[in-house]
């Protein structure tokens, strides 16, 4: 399986979230109904740093062989992040079908990446 497109897409997705959380925390807390709490804005900025760092990890590893025993920490970290996040998001949208459509879209993206990184993690990379 060619992992480069998956790594690039996940890096772009995570970087977009990271940059939004880092540079637009006030807008995001207002949009989500959390108000103008400074502590929530600080938490979003710290989470933004984590998302952006994860994006950089995926971007830097995009050309490496990933799968099976190769770059296993990168594969399992991505799988764990997207699987846990995907389960939480799917649970949220199933329990509250009136959530904003953006949450549904993010839940779908997380679920797709969870499946893809699960496949990458469990398979040996194919030879070119």
C-alpha positions in Angstrom: 0.0 0.0 0.0 1.3 3.4 -0.9 1.2 5.4 2.3 2.4 8.7 0.9 -1.0 10.1 0.0 -2.5 9.0 3.3 0.3 10.7 5.2 0.1 13.9 3.2 -3.7 14.1 3.6 -3.6 13.4 7.3 -0.8 16.0 7.7 -2.9 18.6 5.9 -6.0 17.7 7.9 -4.2 17.8 11.2 -2.3 21.0 10.3 -5.6 22.8 9.4 -7.1 21.9 12.8 -3.9 22.8 14.6 -3.6 26.2 13.0 -7.2 26.9 13.6 -7.0 26.0 17.2 -3.8 27.9 17.7 -4.7 31.2 15.9 -8.5 31.2 16.2 -9.3 30.0 19.7 -11.7 32.8 20.5 -13.8 32.2 17.4 -13.9 28.5 18.0 -15.0 28.8 21.6 -17.7 31.2 20.5 -18.8 28.9 17.6 -18.9 25.8 19.9 -20.9 27.7 22.6 -18.1 27.7 25.2 -18.1 31.5 25.3 -15.1 33.7 25.9 -13.5 31.6 28.7 -9.7 32.2 28.6 -9.0 28.8 30.0 -10.8 27.1 27.1 -8.9 29.3 24.7 -5.6 28.3 26.3 -6.6 24.6 26.1 -7.4 25.0 22.4 -4.1 26.6 21.7 -2.2 23.8 23.5 -4.3 21.2 21.6 -3.5 23.2 18.4 0.2 22.8 19.1 -0.3 19.0 19.5 -2.3 18.7 16.3 0.3 20.8 14.4 3.2 18.8 15.8 1.4 15.6 14.8 0.9 17.0 11.3 4.6 17.8 11.1 5.5 14.2 12.1 3.2 12.9 9.3 4.6 15.3 6.8 8.2 14.4 7.6 7.5 10.7 7.5 5.5 10.8 4.2 8.4 9.4 2.1 9.3 6.7 4.5 8.3 3.0 4.4 5.4 2.6 6.9 3.6 -0.6 7.8 4.3 -3.8 9.6 7.5 -3.4 11.5 8.6 -0.3 9.6 8.0 3.0 11.4 5.6 1.1 13.7 5.5 4.0 16.2 4.2 6.4 13.6 1.6 3.9 12.3 0.4 3.1 15.8 0.3 6.7 17.0 -1.8 7.7 14.0 -4.1 4.7 14.4 -4.6 5.4 18.1 -5.3 9.1 17.6 -7.7 8.6 14.7 -9.4 5.5 16.2 -10.0 7.0 19.7 -11.0 10.3 18.2 -13.2 8.6 15.7 -15.0 6.5 18.3 -15.6 9.6 20.4 -16.9 11.6 17.5 -19.1 8.9 16.2 -20.5 8.3 19.7 -21.2 12.1 19.9 -23.1 12.3 16.6 -25.0 9.1 17.2 -26.2 10.2 20.6 -27.0 13.7 19.4 -28.1 13.8 15.7 -28.7 17.5 15.9 -25.0 18.4 16.2 -23.5 20.8 13.6 -22.8 19.2 10.3 -19.1 20.1 10.7 -18.9 17.5 13.6 -20.4 14.9 11.3 -17.8 15.6 8.6 -15.0 15.5 11.1 -16.3 12.2 12.5 -16.4 10.7 9.0 -12.8 11.9 8.2 -11.6 10.5 11.5 -13.2 7.2 10.9 -11.7 6.9 7.4 -8.2 7.7 8.7 -8.7 5.2 11.5 -9.5 2.5 9.0 -6.6 3.4 6.8 -4.1 3.6 9.6 -5.4 0.3 11.0 -4.7 -1.3 7.6 -1.2 0.4 7.4 -0.4 -0.8 10.9 -1.5 -4.4 10.4 0.0 -5.0 6.9 3.5 -5.3 5.7 4.4 -2.6 3.2 4.4 -3.8 -0.4 7.6 -3.6 -2.4 7.9 -1.0 -5.2 
